[in-house]
Amino acid sequence: MNLTAIIEVTQNCNLKCNFCLRPSFTLPIMKKDILEKIVAHIIENCDKRADFIWHGGEPLIAGLKFFKDIPALQQKYNIKNLMIKNNIQTNATMLNKEYMEFFQREKFDIGTSIQGTQEMHDESRFTTKGRPTYYQVISNISQLDKEVS
């Protein structure tokens, strides 16, 4: 059996989108012992392939150290030599050079979303202080494209 696991790292987010259903933005980040149990369980229950989608809130709030633990744990538990794929779903506002280099080196796929045009995006996706995010997202995606190329 192959599995695709969507794992919510945190419900916390650095944005305040007007469509969000989250009740709070002060919720905890997944602890390492829970992360390890999840990784082990998913890998142990696969035959050939395990796909991990790291999700949130905004998963990058967990910090780079959190994500650096993932490949090490996957390697530790991958005694069957499965194909393992990591994906992260981010709003892209926190992507920086360190994250980009790490995700490229560890072959994480990065997913993000834009709400359409700049006007449409900025009407619904803004910072907790009400600032628009379109240009920040576009800039980070553009930088990511340069890092990967």
C-alpha contacts under 8 A as a table, 3 or more apart, distances in Angstrom:
res1	aa1	res2	aa2	distance
1	M	45	N	7.23
1	M	46	C	5.07
1	M	47	D	5.13
1	M	48	K	7.00
1	M	49	R	7.84
2	N	45	N	7.99
2	N	46	C	5.08
2	N	47	D	6.13
2	N	48	K	6.14
2	N	49	R	5.11
2	N	50	A	5.82
3	L	42	I	7.22
3	L	45	N	7.92
3	L	46	C	6.35
3	L	49	R	6.89
3	L	50	A	5.19
3	L	51	D	6.16
4	T	50	A	6.07
4	T	51	D	4.49
4	T	52	F	5.86
4	T	53	I	7.31
5	A	42	I	7.49
5	A	50	A	7.82
5	A	51	D	6.18
5	A	52	F	5.02
5	A	53	I	6.01
6	I	52	F	6.15
6	I	53	I	4.63
6	I	54	W	6.16
6	I	55	H	6.62
7	I	52	F	7.13
7	I	53	I	6.01
7	I	54	W	5.13
7	I	55	H	5.69
7	I	56	G	7.79
8	E	11	Q	7.02
8	E	54	W	6.26
8	E	55	H	4.70
8	E	56	G	4.79
8	E	57	G	7.57
8	E	59	P	7.52
9	V	29	I	6.02
9	V	30	M	5.34
9	V	54	W	6.55
9	V	55	H	5.96
9	V	56	G	5.50
9	V	57	G	7.82
9	V	59	P	5.58
9	V	62	A	7.14
10	T	13	C	7.97
10	T	27	L	6.88
10	T	28	P	6.23
10	T	29	I	4.76
10	T	30	M	6.21
10	T	55	H	7.62
10	T	56	G	5.00
10	T	57	G	5.72
10	T	58	E	6.93
10	T	59	P	6.14
10	T	61	I	7.89
10	T	62	A	7.39
11	Q	22	R	7.18
11	Q	24	S	7.85
11	Q	25	F	6.92
11	Q	27	L	6.06
11	Q	28	P	7.53
11	Q	29	I	7.77
11	Q	56	G	5.13
11	Q	57	G	4.06
11	Q	58	E	6.99
12	N	24	S	7.29
12	N	25	F	4.63
12	N	26	T	5.81
12	N	27	L	5.44
12	N	28	P	7.11
12	N	29	I	7.61
12	N	56	G	7.00
12	N	57	G	4.87
12	N	58	E	6.17
12	N	59	P	7.95
12	N	61	I	7.41
13	C	16	K	7.57
13	C	25	F	5.93
13	C	56	G	7.51
13	C	57	G	4.72
13	C	58	E	4.63
13	C	59	P	7.82
13	C	61	I	7.14
14	N	25	F	7.97
14	N	58	E	6.74
14	N	61	I	7.63
14	N	127	T	6.64
14	N	128	T	6.76
15	L	125	R	6.99
15	L	126	F	5.76
15	L	127	T	4.38
15	L	128	T	5.30
16	K	20	C	7.31
16	K	125	R	6.70
16	K	126	F	5.75
16	K	127	T	5.53
16	K	128	T	4.99
16	K	130	G	7.64
17	C	20	C	5.49
17	C	124	S	5.37
17	C	125	R	4.40
17	C	126	F	5.74
17	C	127	T	7.63
18	N	124	S	5.23
18	N	125	R	6.77
19	F	124	S	6.89
22	R	25	F	7.28
22	R	57	G	7.98
24	S	27	L	6.61
29	I	61	I	7.98
29	I	62	A	6.02
30	M	34	I	6.58
30	M	35	L	6.65
30	M	62	A	7.79
31	K	34	I	5.44
31	K	35	L	6.30
32	K	35	L	4.86
32	K	36	E	6.07
32	K	66	F	7.60
33	D	36	E	5.11
33	D	37	K	6.30
34	I	37	K	5.09
34	I	38	I	6.19
35	L	38	I	5.22
35	L	39	V	6.16
35	L	70	I	7.95
36	E	39	V	5.20
36	E	40	A	6.05
36	E	73	L	6.41
37	K	40	A	5.20
37	K	41	H	6.00
38	I	41	H	5.15
38	I	42	I	6.14
39	V	42	I	5.38
39	V	43	I	6.20
39	V	70	I	7.90
39	V	73	L	6.86
39	V	74	Q	6.33
39	V	77	Y	7.69
40	A	43	I	5.32
40	A	44	E	5.94
40	A	73	L	7.71
40	A	74	Q	7.34
40	A	77	Y	5.69
41	H	44	E	5.16
41	H	45	N	6.27
42	I	45	N	5.34
42	I	46	C	6.61
42	I	50	A	7.01
43	I	46	C	5.42
43	I	50	A	6.33
43	I	74	Q	7.62
43	I	77	Y	6.75
43	I	78	N	6.41
43	I	82	L	7.79
44	E	77	Y	7.57
44	E	78	N	7.87
46	C	49	R	6.21
46	C	50	A	6.31
46	C	82	L	7.75
47	D	80	K	7.72
47	D	82	L	6.98
48	K	81	N	7.97
48	K	82	L	4.98
48	K	83	M	6.18
49	R	82	L	5.18
49	R	83	M	4.56
49	R	84	I	5.74
49	R	85	K	7.90
50	A	82	L	6.99
50	A	83	M	6.36
50	A	84	I	4.91
50	A	85	K	6.42
51	D	84	I	5.80
51	D	85	K	4.73
51	D	86	N	5.98
51	D	87	N	7.67
52	F	84	I	7.75
52	F	85	K	6.17
52	F	86	N	4.87
52	F	87	N	6.05
53	I	86	N	6.06
53	I	87	N	4.64
53	I	88	I	5.49
53	I	89	Q	7.06
54	W	59	P	6.74
54	W	86	N	7.52
54	W	87	N	6.09
54	W	88	I	4.60
54	W	89	Q	6.20
55	H	58	E	6.85
55	H	59	P	5.50
55	H	88	I	6.19
55	H	89	Q	5.30
55	H	90	T	7.14
56	G	59	P	4.85
56	G	89	Q	7.69
56	G	90	T	7.85
58	E	61	I	5.94
58	E	89	Q	7.98
58	E	90	T	5.90
58	E	91	N	6.70
59	P	62	A	5.79
59	P	88	I	7.73
59	P	89	Q	7.48
59	P	90	T	6.52
60	L	63	G	5.57
60	L	64	L	7.31
60	L	90	T	7.07
60	L	94	M	6.69
60	L	95	L	7.79
62	A	65	K	7.90
62	A	66	F	5.96
62	A	67	F	7.81
63	G	66	F	5.56
63	G	67	F	6.96
64	L	67	F	5.19
64	L	68	K	6.16
64	L	98	E	7.96
64	L	99	Y	6.63
65	K	68	K	4.99
65	K	69	D	6.43
66	F	69	D	5.42
66	F	70	I	7.04
67	F	70	I	5.33
67	F	71	P	7.75
68	K	71	P	6.45
68	K	72	A	7.23
68	K	102	F	7.91
69	D	72	A	5.37
69	D	73	L	6.16
70	I	73	L	5.23
70	I	74	Q	6.10
71	P	74	Q	4.97
71	P	75	Q	6.03
71	P	106	E	7.44
72	A	75	Q	5.16
72	A	76	K	6.16
73	L	76	K	4.94
73	L	77	Y	6.34
74	Q	77	Y	5.39
74	Q	78	N	5.84
74	Q	84	I	7.92
75	Q	78	N	5.17
75	Q	79	I	7.84
76	K	79	I	7.40
78	N	81	N	5.39
78	N	82	L	6.30
79	I	82	L	7.86
85	K	107	K	7.87
85	K	108	F	7.10
86	N	107	K	7.29
86	N	108	F	4.89
86	N	109	D	6.36
87	N	108	F	5.21
87	N	109	D	4.53
87	N	110	I	5.73
87	N	111	G	7.20
88	I	108	F	6.94
88	I	109	D	6.32
88	I	110	I	5.03
88	I	111	G	6.00
89	Q	110	I	6.11
89	Q	111	G	4.64
89	Q	112	T	5.67
90	T	93	T	7.90
90	T	110	I	7.31
90	T	111	G	6.24
90	T	112	T	5.21
90	T	113	S	7.93
91	N	94	M	7.68
91	N	112	T	5.45
91	N	113	S	6.55
91	N	137	V	7.34
92	A	95	L	5.33
92	A	112	T	6.25
92	A	136	Q	7.99
92	A	137	V	5.39
92	A	140	N	6.52
92	A	141	I	7.18
93	T	133	T	7.28
93	T	136	Q	6.02
93	T	137	V	5.36
93	T	140	N	7.03
95	L	99	Y	5.98
95	L	100	M	6.69
95	L	140	N	6.24
96	N	99	Y	5.43
96	N	100	M	6.10
96	N	140	N	7.26
97	K	100	M	5.01
97	K	101	E	6.00
98	E	101	E	5.27
98	E	102	F	6.15
99	Y	102	F	5.13
99	Y	103	F	6.00
100	M	103	F	5.21
100	M	104	Q	6.04
100	M	144	L	6.27
100	M	147	E	7.02
101	E	104	Q	5.19
101	E	105	R	6.03
101	E	147	E	7.25
102	F	105	R	5.11
102	F	106	E	6.04
103	F	106	E	5.20
103	F	107	K	5.73
103	F	108	F	4.89
103	F	109	D	7.37
103	F	110	I	7.93
104	Q	107	K	4.98
104	Q	108	F	6.30
104	Q	148	V	6.69
105	R	108	F	7.97
114	I	117	T	7.91
114	I	121	H	6.28
114	I	134	Y	7.62
114	I	137	V	7.98
115	Q	118	Q	7.90
115	Q	120	M	6.01
115	Q	121	H	4.41
115	Q	124	S	7.70
115	Q	125	R	7.84
116	G	119	E	7.96
116	G	120	M	5.77
116	G	121	H	5.86
117	T	120	M	5.15
117	T	121	H	6.01
118	Q	121	H	5.13
118	Q	122	D	5.97
118	Q	134	Y	5.85
118	Q	135	Y	7.95
119	E	122	D	5.31
119	E	123	E	6.14
120	M	123	E	5.31
120	M	124	S	6.75
121	H	124	S	5.57
121	H	125	R	5.73
121	H	133	T	7.67
121	H	134	Y	6.17
122	D	125	R	5.34
122	D	126	F	6.20
122	D	132	P	4.88
122	D	133	T	6.17
122	D	134	Y	5.98
123	E	126	F	7.50
123	E	132	P	7.63
125	R	132	P	6.68
125	R	133	T	6.41
125	R	134	Y	7.91
126	F	129	K	7.66
126	F	130	G	5.39
126	F	131	R	5.22
126	F	132	P	4.59
126	F	133	T	5.42
127	T	130	G	5.04
127	T	131	R	5.10
127	T	132	P	6.53
127	T	133	T	6.89
128	T	131	R	7.47
132	P	135	Y	7.88
133	T	136	Q	5.32
133	T	137	V	6.17
134	Y	137	V	5.27
134	Y	138	I	6.14
135	Y	138	I	5.04
135	Y	139	S	5.84
136	Q	139	S	5.10
136	Q	140	N	6.14
137	V	140	N	5.21
137	V	141	I	6.13
138	I	141	I	5.13
138	I	142	S	6.05
139	S	142	S	5.07
139	S	143	Q	6.14
140	N	143	Q	4.96
140	N	144	L	6.01
141	I	144	L	4.94
141	I	145	D	6.18
142	S	145	D	5.06
142	S	146	K	6.45
143	Q	146	K	5.06
143	Q	147	E	6.24
144	L	147	E	5.02
144	L	148	V	6.18
145	D	148	V	5.27
145	D	149	S	6.06
146	K	149	S	5.19
